[in-house]
Amino acid sequence: MNPEQQQAILSIALLAAFADGGNDEREREEIRRLAESLGDVSAGDPGMPDLAGLYRDVLLKRVDLQAATAVLTEAEHRQLAYEMAVCVCDADGRTTEPERGFLATLGQAMGLDAAVTASLDRQAETMAELTEAAAPISVPSLVAGAVVASVPSVAEAELDRSILNYAILNGALELLPQSWASMGIIPLQIKMVYGIGKAHGYELDQGHIRELLATLGVGLTSQYLEQFGRKLMGGLLGKAAGGIAKGLGKAATSVAFSFATTYALGQVSKRYYAGGRQMSSALMQETFQSLLGPAKQMQTQYLPQIQQKASKLDMDQIMSMVRGS
């Protein structure tokens, strides 16, 4: 896949992110940061797309969907672009009417068979259901009372092991070429936060956990864009599953991103709920950022375990992990 085709696929993914017009300023800022981050990854290669500029063009409506799809002449690239767009549309919940309209237009523009798009839509719907299964949609309001630091129902060392295991698992998902692998990362992060809150006596719902992730700058839509973007630029998407070892060097940045993000998210969540949810947003963000660097270094230490985990993962296992108790 050449840089022009990569840019076209990322353009379509960004258009999908803004299809419903519902992104708040915080999510837009996170996607802008993502574009700059991916731009840094490609900065050493003059043949790679200008992703920060691409983001601006999409936001200012200077990107034409028809022109982007015209670049993708191969059927597998068109299918990949549609698949990524579906995943991004489903990132923040079930696909909305404007998003369905965008996907219908995209499918027609790329001449995809209705059976192909329907299959991809069903796959994304399954993953949306998986995200919903990671934590309750809603819980009864808690009785108001004095806020005190919570004593976890499990040992702190056990919570730390659980957080590390989630980080290893999500790092492993980054080594798999299938798009569903990246889609499994967010449900597992939501499940991890739910478990940490429950260990400290809090029954959390989806809305609270999504707000927590957004506060930390880990937006759902931007996470999908980052995961797909790094895999796309690293050449891992579309490769055979047997190419894990070959793609490891190029995928290292993606692995470090998901491992570190999951680990830092778990550690901040543990401190937040242990302290009776009294951390300010600014302190949470500062703590999260301070943990990312060390967590990326940790990823190198656990890379053999991440590789071993990746060699054994399949969709059924991921679904079982999220839906299990």
Secondary structure, 3 states (H helix, E strand, C coil): CCHHHHHHHHHHHHHHHCCCCCCCHHHHHHHHHHHHHHHHHHCCCCCCCCHHHHHHHHHCCCCCHHHHHHHCCCHHHHHHHHHHHHHHHCCCCCCCHHHHHHHHHHHHHCCCCHHHHHHHHHHHHHHHHHHHHCCCCCCCCCCCCCCCCCCCCCCHHHHHHHHHHHHHHHHHHCCCCCHHHHHCHHHHHHHHHHHHHHHCCCCCCHHHHHHHHHHCCCCHHHHHHHHHHHHHHHCCCCCCHHHHHHHHHHHHHHHHHHHHHHHHHHHHHHHHHHCCCCCCHHHHHHHHHHHHHHHHHHHHHCHHHHHHHHCCCCHHHHHHHHHCC
